[in-house]
Every structure is written in structure tokens, then in C-alpha cells.
Amino acid sequence: MKCIPFFLTTMSIAVCSMAFSSCGSPAANDLSFLKNYDKQYPADARLWEKQPFIDRLKQAVGDTVFASLQSLRGTEVPIEVNGDEVIIAACEQHNCSNSNILIVVDLAANTLAVGVRKEGAVTVYNAGQTASPVLQKWQATAE
């Protein structure tokens, strides 16, 4: 059984999946480098400066939502790598239960899924992909 930070297990998450086929060339969008950051904080890994990650995230959620994600990164938890699944989580400082994000990267399928909860409001972005079971469980918790 995985140990998940408390604020993540109790939060409601929206889901947005992006298929690799819509991302362009494999080299430009390869996220396999994320495996190297297990147990590191996203800020320490300078993840928010890594162009392949930023490009894929913007393509998944769009520029407006991406800009709002920046405000939700005040408190981060270490990146978790479980085989080919990479989990990146953060929340708004002093408001974790109401405003948070969760990003799940499936390296085997080359998909990126994003969960967003802002001021308690859950928004669903779905590109027709099957969401990570982790995200599905958290989304079901919100209902």
C-alpha cells in the first residue's frame, strides 16, 4: 500500500489526460527524465523550469489553467516514482485542503494527467484518456 500525503488523500481532484500522439516528436516531449527525481521536491529539482515538462503540462491544461497552477505550488511534497508512474503534488500554502494540484505521469503510456482543486471547486479536463487509478480514486472521493 502506498503512503500518500494527508492533504492529497482527502482532496477532490479533477482529471485532465493528454495523449502522447498529440504532443509532437518523442524527443521534444519525453518525460522519462522525471524518474531521476524520486523523493526530491519539485522546486529543488527545478521541475517548473524543465521545458519538456512545462510544454506537456501547458498542452494538457491550456495557458490559463497553467497560470493558475503556478499559484497552487506554495507547499510541495517530494516527487514519488512508482515504477513507470510519477506523482507530483503541491498545494496553496495555508489552504491545502481547498486549493491543490496533482500531476500523474505514466511513463509507459507517455500520458500526463492533472488534478486541480481551487478554493474547493473541482474542474474536470478530459481528453478521452483513461485516467490514472490514483486520480480516479481521488476524484470519486469528491463526489
C-alpha positions as CSV (number, residue, x, y, z in Angstrom):
1,M,0.0,0.0,0.0
2,K,1.3,3.5,-0.9
3,C,1.7,6.2,1.7
4,I,0.1,9.4,0.3
5,P,0.4,12.8,2.0
6,F,-2.7,13.5,4.0
7,F,-3.9,16.6,2.1
8,L,-3.8,14.5,-1.2
9,T,-5.8,11.6,0.2
10,T,-8.6,14.0,1.4
11,M,-8.7,16.3,-1.6
12,S,-11.0,16.3,-4.5
13,I,-9.2,16.2,-7.8
14,A,-10.2,16.9,-11.4
15,V,-8.7,14.9,-14.2
16,C,-7.1,16.0,-17.4
17,S,-5.3,13.5,-19.6
18,M,-3.2,14.1,-22.6
19,A,-2.3,11.5,-25.2
20,F,1.2,11.3,-26.5
21,S,0.1,11.2,-30.1
22,S,-1.0,14.9,-29.9
23,C,2.3,16.0,-28.4
24,G,4.6,16.2,-31.3
25,S,8.0,14.5,-31.6
26,P,9.1,11.9,-29.0
27,A,12.4,13.6,-28.1
28,A,10.8,17.0,-27.6
29,N,8.2,15.6,-25.2
30,D,10.0,12.8,-23.4
31,L,9.3,12.9,-19.7
32,S,11.4,9.9,-18.7
33,F,13.9,12.2,-17.0
34,L,11.3,12.5,-14.2
35,K,12.4,9.1,-12.9
36,N,15.6,10.8,-11.7
37,Y,13.7,13.0,-9.2
38,D,12.3,10.4,-6.9
39,K,11.9,11.8,-3.3
40,Q,13.1,15.3,-4.4
41,Y,10.9,18.3,-4.1
42,P,9.8,19.8,-7.4
43,A,11.4,23.2,-6.6
44,D,14.7,21.5,-5.7
45,A,14.6,19.5,-8.9
46,R,13.8,22.8,-10.7
47,L,10.9,20.9,-12.3
48,W,9.0,24.1,-13.1
49,E,11.9,25.1,-15.3
50,K,12.1,21.9,-17.3
51,Q,10.9,22.7,-20.8
52,P,9.5,19.2,-21.8
53,F,7.5,19.1,-18.5
54,I,6.2,22.6,-18.9
55,D,5.3,22.1,-22.6
56,R,3.4,18.9,-21.8
57,L,1.6,20.5,-18.9
58,K,0.6,23.6,-20.8
59,Q,-0.7,21.4,-23.7
60,A,-2.7,19.3,-21.3
61,V,-4.5,22.1,-19.4
62,G,-4.0,25.2,-21.5
63,D,-2.3,28.5,-20.7
64,T,-5.0,30.0,-18.5
65,V,-5.2,26.9,-16.2
66,F,-1.4,26.5,-16.3
67,A,-1.0,30.1,-15.0
68,S,-3.4,29.3,-12.1
69,L,-1.4,26.2,-11.3
70,Q,1.6,28.4,-10.5
71,S,-0.3,29.9,-7.6
72,L,-1.0,26.5,-6.1
73,R,2.6,25.4,-5.8
74,G,3.3,27.1,-2.4
75,T,3.6,23.8,-0.5
76,E,5.1,20.8,-2.3
77,V,5.6,17.2,-1.4
78,P,8.5,15.1,-2.7
79,I,8.1,13.6,-6.1
80,E,7.1,10.0,-5.9
81,V,8.2,7.4,-8.5
82,N,6.5,4.0,-8.5
83,G,7.7,2.1,-11.5
84,D,6.6,4.0,-14.5
85,E,4.2,6.3,-12.6
86,V,5.5,9.6,-11.4
87,I,3.4,11.7,-8.9
88,I,3.9,15.4,-8.4
89,A,1.8,17.2,-5.9
90,A,1.5,20.7,-4.4
91,C,-1.0,22.9,-2.7
92,E,-1.6,26.5,-1.9
93,Q,0.2,27.5,1.3
94,H,-2.2,27.6,4.4
95,N,-5.0,26.4,2.1
96,C,-4.0,22.8,1.2
97,S,-7.4,21.2,1.7
98,N,-9.2,23.7,-0.6
99,S,-6.6,24.5,-3.3
100,N,-4.2,21.9,-4.6
101,I,-2.8,20.1,-7.7
102,L,-1.8,16.6,-8.5
103,I,0.1,15.6,-11.7
104,V,0.5,11.9,-12.6
105,V,2.8,10.9,-15.4
106,D,2.5,7.4,-16.8
107,L,5.9,7.0,-18.5
108,A,4.9,3.6,-20.1
109,A,1.9,5.1,-21.8
110,N,3.5,8.5,-22.1
111,T,0.5,10.3,-20.7
112,L,0.2,13.2,-18.3
113,A,-2.9,13.5,-16.1
114,V,-3.6,16.6,-14.0
115,G,-5.9,17.0,-11.0
116,V,-6.9,20.5,-9.9
117,R,-8.9,21.8,-7.0
118,K,-9.1,25.6,-6.4
119,E,-11.0,27.1,-3.5
120,G,-12.9,23.8,-3.2
121,A,-14.1,23.9,-6.8
122,V,-13.3,20.9,-8.9
123,T,-12.8,21.2,-12.6
124,V,-12.6,18.3,-15.0
125,Y,-10.5,18.4,-18.1
126,N,-10.7,15.1,-20.0
127,A,-9.1,14.4,-23.4
128,G,-10.8,11.0,-23.6
129,Q,-7.9,9.1,-22.0
130,T,-8.4,6.6,-19.2
131,A,-7.3,8.4,-16.0
132,S,-4.8,7.0,-13.6
133,P,-6.5,4.8,-10.9
134,V,-5.0,7.1,-8.3
135,L,-6.7,10.1,-9.8
136,Q,-9.9,8.2,-10.3
137,K,-10.0,7.3,-6.6
138,W,-9.4,10.9,-5.6
139,Q,-12.0,12.2,-8.0
140,A,-14.5,9.7,-6.6
141,T,-13.8,11.0,-3.1
142,A,-15.0,14.4,-4.2
143,E,-18.4,13.1,-5.3
